[in-house]
Amino acid sequence: MKLESLIVQKLTETFRPLELQVINESHGHSVAPGSETHFKVVVVSQEFDGRSRVQRHRMVYQALSEALASGVHALAIHTYTPAEWHETGAAPTSPPCLGGSKR
């Protein structure tokens, strides 16, 4: 199973999200073509109601422990309750890579 598919599966099973975006941002980094090492995830779920940002991130890391052990180098996590997502409507744009041969 592709790593991106595993991430989608685990987040869907764990959080039953109203909105889920799993974006492979590896192409913008100094990695081999077709790599799955840099991801941004946006999860909107009622499971986050009443939880701090740190608690939410811990929940995501726990849900993705298997996937993270498979070689993920970077994971940008954006978690929202449905009310927060209604107000925001979009996750922030990722900054450009400044490492390796991208400099």
C-alpha positions in Angstrom: 0.0 0.0 0.0 1.3 3.4 -0.9 2.1 5.6 2.1 -0.3 8.3 1.2 -3.1 5.7 1.0 -2.1 4.4 4.4 -2.3 7.9 5.9 -5.7 8.5 4.4 -7.0 5.1 5.7 -5.7 5.6 9.3 -7.0 9.2 9.6 -10.4 8.2 8.2 -10.7 5.2 10.5 -9.6 7.2 13.6 -11.3 10.5 13.2 -14.3 10.0 10.8 -13.4 13.5 9.4 -15.8 15.9 7.8 -12.9 17.1 5.7 -9.6 15.3 5.1 -6.7 16.5 2.9 -3.5 14.5 2.6 -1.1 16.3 0.4 2.2 14.8 -0.7 4.6 17.7 -0.7 7.7 15.6 -1.4 8.0 17.1 -4.9 9.0 20.4 -3.4 11.9 19.0 -1.5 15.3 17.5 -2.2 14.1 13.9 -2.6 13.9 11.4 -5.4 11.0 11.7 -7.9 7.9 9.8 -6.7 9.0 9.9 -3.0 6.5 9.9 -0.2 8.5 11.6 2.6 6.9 15.0 3.1 3.1 15.4 3.8 0.6 18.0 4.9 -2.6 16.7 6.5 -5.7 18.7 7.2 -8.2 17.0 9.4 -11.6 18.4 10.4 -13.3 16.3 13.1 -15.6 16.5 16.1 -13.0 14.3 17.8 -11.0 17.5 18.3 -13.7 19.4 20.2 -12.4 20.5 23.6 -8.8 19.5 22.9 -5.7 21.7 22.7 -3.6 21.8 19.6 -0.9 19.7 21.3 -3.5 17.0 22.2 -4.8 17.0 18.7 -1.3 16.6 17.2 -0.6 13.7 19.7 -3.8 12.0 18.5 -2.7 12.3 14.9 0.8 11.0 15.6 -0.7 8.1 17.5 -3.1 7.3 14.6 -0.2 7.5 12.1 2.5 5.6 14.1 2.7 2.8 11.6 2.9 5.2 8.6 5.5 7.4 10.3 7.7 4.4 10.9 7.7 3.8 7.1 10.0 6.7 6.3 8.0 10.0 6.6 10.5 12.7 7.0 8.2 15.7 7.6 4.5 15.9 8.6 2.7 19.3 8.7 -0.5 18.8 10.8 -3.5 21.1 10.7 -6.4 20.1 12.9 -9.8 21.8 13.2 -13.1 21.3 14.8 -16.1 21.7 12.4 -16.7 25.2 13.9 -13.1 26.3 13.4 -13.1 25.0 9.9 -16.3 26.8 9.1 -14.5 30.1 10.2 -11.2 29.3 8.5 -12.1 27.2 5.5 -8.5 26.5 4.5 -5.2 25.4 6.0 -2.2 27.7 5.6 0.0 27.4 2.6 3.3 25.4 3.2 6.5 27.4 2.9 9.0 26.6 0.2 11.7 24.1 1.0 15.0 25.8 1.8 17.1 22.7 2.4 19.4 20.6 0.3 19.6 21.3 -3.4 16.5 23.6 -3.3 18.6 26.5 -1.9 
